[in-house]
Amino acid sequence: MPLPASWGLEKTLAEIADAGQFRQLRLLEGGQGARVTIDGRTLLNFSSNDYLGLAAHPAVGKALKTAVDIYGVGSGASHLVCGHTSAHAALEDALARLTGRSRVLLYSTGYMANLGVASALLSRQDVLLQDKLNHASLLDAAAISGAKLVRYRHADMQHLEERLAALAPSEQRVLVSSDSVFSMDGDVPDLNALASCTAQAGAALQLDDAHGLGVLGEQGGGACEAYGLDEAAVPVLMGTFGKALGTAGAFVAGSEQLIETLIQKSRTFMYTTAMPPALAAATSQSIELLQSEGWRRPHLQQLIAGFRKKVSALGLDLMPSDTAIQPLLVGEASAAVNLSKSLLDKGFLVVAIRPPTVPAGQSRLRITLSAAHDENDVDQLVQALAELVGR
Ligand SMILES: Cc1ncc(COP(=O)(O)O)c(C=O)c1O
């Protein structure tokens, strides 16, 4: 039985299509990597968040399989009922060491971690300040918490300071939340200024390090390691496993009190099945690889620097970013989609990002590099861009 016509789904879908924003699933016929197979065609993949090439790493797969023999597949319950295993605890300890935090709590996804933080810490009388380009999960977290949402211009610390100064002195809990590496832009705000102006205003800082963890910092400890931000500077640190660590899931790190509060009050932690223990074991293996295959980070950095140099030699402007996310701004949604299609015809998977994910008129190709690529892969993409849009 279809939903009643009065719900207007047909009209909604037509409107989405008319706006050039219709989205379709792509079916991959195998695993992640520098190359993926779609419709029987092998494509060079410049779209994934598998920044270190760990998503199909044999050691990570082996850790997962070994853990299935010990723990089985499902966790069976939420963490608080009987789903919390020694594999989960070992991962929490490894993450606490990696991030230099007192304690860590696992969540099933980063989306849920962000919802869980805001809903546990804030309520209607509190204030949440957010960068205008924050990830959708942070914005949804604001809505679910009921706190007053105040947004500041992207990466504009002066504007944040003004916003903080304009708050009433009676405001009790003020949380500033920001992506560390912006997911669709790849840039990093001045994190030291962000931390200091937040602290000066007596507010607390939450960083979403989904795109920094594993990639930034000497040890791969993420943005906080790279910028020397300890637990006092960033009391709420969130990171995810589905990107550089190559698995799935997420965590929040901070003080004992923060983690205890989340355990008591965070509904997206309390009322959901714990991530499979084998996935936790696989993620612990990924963390070990951050050390034992430490070459991956400098290799990625080299690819990023080379790509930027070669693209700028074509007369094209990539958006300002030193990270693995190297967007090429196109403008209109239809133009970005057409460019993505032309690249597909040439054997490249480079996905177009359109509104509402990015502001109108700022559609782009979100090109992502990975340690799984080699220089020749990158050169092939540069050559294709030269043929399609080079000046
Ligand atoms: C900045 C940021 N935060 C949070 C998330 C959500 O993480 P997850 O995919 O684990 O739900 C993502 C991407 O998915 C992200 O890019």
The ligand as a Tripos MOL2 file, in Angstrom:
@<TRIPOS>MOLECULE
LIG
   16    16     1     0     0
SMALL
NO_CHARGES

@<TRIPOS>ATOM
      1 C1         32.2700   15.8950   10.8280 C.3       1 LIG1
      2 C2         31.4560   14.6440   10.9630 C.ar      1 LIG1
      3 N1         30.8800   14.3570   12.1400 N.ar      1 LIG1
      4 C3         30.1440   13.2680   12.3130 C.ar      1 LIG1
      5 C4         29.9340   12.3790   11.2890 C.ar      1 LIG1
      6 C5         29.0780   11.1920   11.5270 C.3       1 LIG1
      7 O1         29.8690   10.0670   11.7920 O.3       1 LIG1
      8 P1         29.3050    8.6170   11.4960 P.3       1 LIG1
      9 O2         29.4860    8.3730   10.0310 O.co2     1 LIG1
     10 O3         30.1300    7.7130   12.3320 O.co2     1 LIG1
     11 O4         27.8710    8.6430   11.8860 O.co2     1 LIG1
     12 C6         30.5150   12.6340   10.0320 C.ar      1 LIG1
     13 C7         30.3680   11.7600    8.8600 C.2       1 LIG1
     14 O5         29.7800   10.8160    8.7030 O.2       1 LIG1
     15 C8         31.2900   13.7870    9.8670 C.ar      1 LIG1
     16 O6         31.8260   14.0920    8.6890 O.3       1 LIG1
@<TRIPOS>BOND
     1     1     2 1
     2     2     3 ar
     3     2    15 ar
     4     3     4 ar
     5     4     5 ar
     6     5     6 1
     7     5    12 ar
     8     6     7 1
     9     7     8 1
    10     8     9 2
    11     8    10 1
    12     8    11 1
    13    12    13 1
    14    12    15 ar
    15    13    14 2
    16    15    16 1
@<TRIPOS>SUBSTRUCTURE
     1 LIG1         1 GROUP 0 **** ****
